Amino acid sequence: MRQTIVFIAALVLFVLLIVLLFFFGRTINKMTLTTRTVDQENVKPNAYHFVLISEQFDNPYWRSVEQGAQDAAKERHVTLEYMGPFRSNIDDHLKILDQAIAAKVDGILVQGLNDSLYAPVINKAIERGIPVITVDTDAPSSRRLSYVGTDNYQAGLDLGKEVVRILRGKGRIAIITGTFGTTNQEMRVKGIKDAVRDADIQIVSIRSSQISRIQATEQTNQILSAYPDLDAIVGTSATDALGIYDAVKERSNTHLKIIGFDDLTQTLTLLNEGKIAATIIQKPYWMGYRAVNLLADVKEGKTIQPRVYTGTQILERKDVIGR
Ligand code: BGC
C-alpha cells in the first residue's frame, strides 16, 4: 500500500515537471522571437507576403528600417511582416530565417550577419524560388539578389578619420563594437583601425556591447578602470555611444570624447549638448524603403542592381545645434 502511494506521488510529480517544462519552453520561445505585421488598407487577400528579419526586434534603429519597409509595402500593396530575436543572437536570427523559408514566404529581407554562416541558408531560399535581399549587412558570397545598406568599411574609415581630426592626430582610444563575429561590425572596426594607423593614435581595447546599451556601459566601466585617462571611446552600433555616455557621466574624466554611430533621438540630443563629439549617420528608413521596392520589382520580373549603398554622413555639434 505504502509503495503504491509513493509510486503515485512520484508519477504526479513527474507529470507536473513535464507540464512545467512545456510552459517554460513556450515562454522562452516567445522571449526569443517577436513578430509584427501592420494592418494595411489596399492589400489584396492574395498579396505578396514579405518578411523583414532584424538583428533585434525592439531596437530603435530597426524601427526606422521597419518604418521605411512598411511605407514601401503600403505603396506596393504587399504585406510586410517584421520579425527578430528579442536579444541579438546569430543562432536565433538564423532560425527565424530558416522558418521564413519553411513558411514559403514570397520574399525575404535579412542582414547577412556573418557571410559564411548565412550564405548556405540564403542560397537554400534562392534554390526554393524565394528572392532574398540583404539589408544593413551584406553576405556577398551568397546568391542574394541585392544588398541595400551602408558601405560598412567606408563608414568605419570615415569615422576613424573623424577620430583623428577630433584628437588632432594623437591619443589613446577604445572601441565598443556591436557584436563580435558580425560582418558589418568587423568591417567598421577594420575601417577605424586603418584610418588611425598613420596617426599617433593607439587603440588600447576593443570590447563588445552585444547590441545592448547596458552592456556598453558595463564594458566602458571596465575599460575606464583599466585606462582612466583615455582620450576617446568610439561606439560602432546604434546604442553604443549612449551606453558609453551613461558610464562616462559618472566620472571626472572631462576631456574624454565620445564618437558614435547612427542618429537615435537621444544621440542627437547629446550631440547638441556637446556630450557626444560626433556620430556617423546611416539611412535605416531608406534601407527598408528601397529594399521592399526592389523585392517588389523582382516580383514584377525586373532586373535589380546587385548593390545599393544608401550613404552615410558625419554629424558634429555644429550640424545639429539649435535643430
Ligand atoms: C547597425 C545594425 C545594428 C544596430 C544595433 C546599427 O548601427 O547597422 O546592424 O543592429 O546598430 O543597434
Residues whose N, C-alpha, C, O or C-beta is under 5 A from the ligand:
A	BS01	BGC	E55 N59 Y61 D136 I211 T236 S237 A238 T239 F261 D262
